[in-house]
Amino acid sequence: MILRLKQMLIKEFLQILRDPRMRMVIFGMPVIQLVVMAFALTTDVNHIRTAVLDMDKTPASRELISRFTAGNYFEVVQTPASDREIQGLLDRAEVRAVIHIPQGFEKDVAGEGTGRVQILTDGTDSNTTAIVTGYAEGIIQAFSADLREQRLEKAGMAGVLKPVEIRPRALFNPNQESRFYYVPSLIAVMLFLFSLLLTSIGIVKEKEIGTIEQVMVTPIRKIEFILGKTLPYILTGYFTMTIMLIVAFFVFDIRVQGNLFLFYLLSGLYLFGNMGIALIISGSASTQQQAMLTCFLILMPCVMLSGFMFPVKNMPEVVQYATWLNPMRWYLEILRGIVMKGVGILDLWPAIAAQAALAVLFITLAWARFSKTLS
């Protein structure tokens, strides 16, 4: 068995590495896509292009505007002179937000009235709009609190009423930078894509050129055939994952907080399950084009239902049950738990058990499919 498996592995590695384009796809494309997509996929909202219409032009209005421009969130790029210019700026997407301070603002905040500020946002992107509105509300609330404290000091009541102070703290990602969320997740997506695509196409390619029949007429057994077809791509996946981890460390400062050996061990479980899906696809496809289309048909639902873009808990209950059959969902829980939180087996055992069950299921189905092919 060892000798037959060794020869099978040598054949597979030679077949993979002799094609320059295949080498580029395996070793180059995952890294390129990781870097490009990591920079493109970000939910950080800063340097918001902002227009300011200050109809009051008083020290109070200038102080409020300085609060908006003090950080990296708002960047004033336009100062329209009238209300009519605002609509055009938003229509042409020259600005994402408009701060409109009406005349009499300082008089209202200095007296007993209520100072009013209008924040207009481009609502075509609802997520960005919600974040921009939250930033603006926070700045205005801090400005109002400072005004209230100044009034209490003038009235001699500064020590009577104590404001409530909120001290938020985000664990595992203190600065709430989206790269710490998306970069590890992209590793899972790239591993799924390339392990699924390359394995299924590699096997179907042998069908097209007729070499797989030559393998089947040899004394090789089913287990040796499956191992011979999966182990080279699993090792290739490990190599690709290592390169992506190195790039993530040096380019994005992403560190594995947990046990690196456990991470590699569970990544092998993920890759093994992916190989089972690839073998099932290759068993049902007759051409490389069919295999590729089937891979992309599977890829999109798996990515969308994995928790990569949207939290699984926010999905309808029926869809949440469907995600149980998605290996990427469980691997993302494992990956984020080890890489970002540094947790171990005791905290991850439900995801590990589900990942192992899916790997066994897919390999078993591939085994059954292969036996039908031989018959």
N, C-alpha and C positions, 0 to 999 in steps of 0.2 A: 504493500500500500504506500509506504513512504517513498519508494522509488518512483512509482507511477505518479504520485502527487507532486514530487519534485520536478519531474519532466513536464507535467501540466503547468506548473508555476513558471518554469523557464520559458515555455512556449508563450504564455500569456504576457509575461514581462517583455519579451522580445517583440511581440505583436503591438504592445502599447508604445514602447519607446522607439521603435524604428521609424515611426511617422513623425516628422518634425512638427506638423500641424497639431498632432495629438499631444506632443510634449508641451507645446505652447498653451493648448487648451487646459491641460492638467495643472501645469505649474505656474503659468503666467496669468491666465484669465481670472482665477479666483482672487488673486492679490489685487489686480487692476480693478476688478469690480468692487472689492471690499473698500478700497480707498475712495473710488469715485462715489459709490453709493453712501458711504459713511459721511462724506462731506455734503452730499445732496440731501440725505434724509436727516433733517434736524427740525425739532419743534421749538428751538430757542428763538425767542422773538426779541430782537434788540435793534438799535439804530432805526427805529420806526420813523419813516419819512412823515414829517408833521408840518402842518400849516397853522399859524397862529394869527387870529384876528382879534387884536386887542383894541376894543372900542373905548376903554376907560383910560388907558395910558397914565396910570398913577403908580406910586410906589408899591401899593398892595398888588396890583395886577402884574407889575414887573417881578415882584418877589415870587408870585405863583408860577410865572413862566420860568424863572430861574430854577425852581424846584423840578420842573419837568426836564430841563436840559442839563441838570447837574450830573445825572448818571449816564449810562450807555443805552438807555431804553428809548428815549425820544430824541430825534434830531430835527431841528427846525430848518426846513428847506424852502418854505414859502411864507410870505407875510402879505396875504391879500388885503386890499384896502376896503372891500365891501362884501356883503353877503352874496352878491351875484357871482363873484369870482370863485366862491367855495365849491359850488356844484360842478363847475368846469374842471377844477383840480381833481375832484373825486372821480368824475366821469373818465378822465384821461389817465387815471391811476398814477398821477404824479405824487400823490400823498396817500398814506394809509389812514391818517387821523387828522382831525381839525380841532383846535382848541379855540372856542369862541367865548371871549370875556366881554359881557355887555357893558354899556356905559352905566356909571353909578355903582360899579362893583365895590370900590373902596368905601363909598358912603354906606353901603348896605352892611358890609362886614364890620365897620367901625361903630355902627349904631345898633339898634335892636332888630333890624331887619335880617333877612337871610340872603347871603351872597350866592349868586347863581352863576355856574359855569356850564356851558354846553360842550360836550365831547361828541363829535361826529366821526364815525368810523366807516370804512369800506367793508360792508357785510358780505361780500362775495366769498370770503374765507371765514366761516363761522368760528373755527378754532382760534385763528389769529385775532379776530374781533373780540372774542371773550377774554383773551390774554391782555390785549391792549386796554380794554375797558377796566380790567382788574388792576393793571398798573396805574391807570389814571385815577381810579377811585382810591387806591392806596395813597397816592401823592396828595390828593385833595383832602383826604381824612387827616393825614399828618399835618397839613397846613391849617386845617380847622382846629385841630387839637392845640397847636401852638398859639393860635389866636385866642382860644378859650383860656389857656393858661396865662396869657398876658393880661386878659381881662380880670382874672381872679387875683393876680398880683396887684393890679391897680386898686382893686376893691378890698385889699387886705385879707383875702381868703385863700391865699396860695397854699397854706398848710392844712386847710379844712377838707377839701375834696381831693382825693388821690385818684388819678386816672388808672385804668386797668391796662397793664402792660403785657403784651403778647410776645412770647419768645419762641417762635417756631423753629423746629430743627428737623431736617430731612435726613434720615438714616441712610447709610450706604451710598448716598449721592448728595453730599451737603450743598453743593452749588446748583443742584438740579440741572446738570448739563445733559443734553439728550444723547451725546456720544457714548456715555456710559451705558445707555439703554440699547441703542441701535447697533453699535459696533459688535458686541458679543452676539446679538441676535442675527446679524448678517453672516456670522460664521456658520450658524445653524442652517441658514437658508442656502448658502453656497455649498455646504457639504451635502445637503439634500439634493440640490440641483445637479451637481456634478457626479455624485455617486449614482443617482438614478439614470441620468442621461448617458454617461459614458459606458456604464455596465450594460444597459439594455441595447444600446447601439452597437457596442463591441460584439455582443453575442449574435445579434441579427445580421451583422456584417458577415460573420462566418457562414450564416445560412445562405446569404446571397452568393458568396463566392464558392460555396460547397465544401468548405473545410470542416464544418461541424460534423458532417456525415463520416468523415475520416476518423474523427475523434470517437464517435459513437460506436464504430465497428471494432475499436480496440477493446481490450479486456477491462477498461476503466469502469469503476462502479459509480453508482449515482452519487454517493457521498463524496467521492473523489472529484467527480465532475463539478459538483456544486462548490466544494471548497476551492478547487482549482480556478473556478470562474470568479469567486468572490474575494478570496484572500489578496490577490494582487491589487484589486481596486480598494480594498480596506486599507492596505498598507499605503497605497497612493493617497487615499483620503487622510490618513494620519500625517503624511508628509505635507500635504496641502494645508491641513489645519495648523500644523506647527509653523509654517511660513506665515499664515494669517495671524497667529498669535504674536509672532515676533513683530510683524508690521503694526498690529494693534498696540503693542507696547511702545515701540519707538515713535510712531506717528501720532497716536491718540492717547498715550499714557494709560492704557488699559492694563491692569495687573490682575492676575488670578489670585483672589483673596483666600481661596480654600486650598484643599489638597490637590496638587497637580496630578498625582498618580491616580486618584479617584476620578478626576475629570477625564483623563485619557482612557481609563477603564470603561467608564459609562459612555464615552464617545464611541468606543468600539462597539458597544451594544446598539447604539443608534445607527452606526454605519452597517452593521450586520443586518438589521431590520430593513434598511434602505436597499441593501443588495437583494433581499428576498422580494421586495416589490419590483426591482429591476428584472429579476429572473422571471417573475410572473408576466411582466410586460413583454419580455423577449420571447416567451413561450407562445404568446397570442399574436405577435406581430410577424409579418412575412418580409417586410422591407424596413430599411432604416428610417424612411419617412414616416411609416406607420408608428414605429417605436418612438420617434421624436414627438409626433403629435400626441400620442398617448401620454408621454411624460409631461408635456405642458398642460394637458387636460387634467392631470393629477396635481401638478405643481401649484397652480393658482388657488384651488380650494384649500390645499394644505397650508399655504402661506397665509391666506386670509383668515383661516379658522385655527390658527396656531397661537394667537395672542401676540404675534409680531407687530401688527398694526393696531389692533383693537383688543381690549381686555376680554378674555373668554367669559368672565362673569357678567359682562354687559350684554352678551348675546342672548337671544331667546332660549328658553330652557331646552326645547327640542334640538336646537343647533348645538347647545353645550353637550348634549349626549352624543351627537355626531362627532364632536371633536375627540371623543375617547379613542376613535380609530385612527387618529392623526398622530404619527410618531413625532412630528415636529413640535406639537404642543407639549408633550412630556419632556422632550429634550430641552426646550426653551426653559422650562421650570428648573431642570437640572442645571443647565448652563448658567442661568442668572443666579441660582442659589449658590453655586460654587464660585463663579467668577466675581460676582458683585457682593454677595453676603458672606461668603466664606463658611457656609453651613456644610454639614456632613450627611452621612447615610441616615441617621435617625430622623432628620428633618425632611429628607428627600425620598424616603422609602415608598410612599404611594406612587410618585412619578417613576421611580426606578422599577417598581413592580409592573406598572402599566407598560413601560418601555420594553421590559423583558418579555412580557406576554405578547406584545405586538411583534417583536422580533421572532419569537417561536412560531407565532401564527403565520407570518409571511413566509418564513423558510419552509414550514410544513406545506403550505399551499404551493410553493415553488417545487417542492419535492414531488407532490402529487402531479403537478402539471408536467414535470419532466418525465415521470414514469409513463404518462399517456403518450408523450412524444416518442419514447422508445418503442412503445407497442405499435 
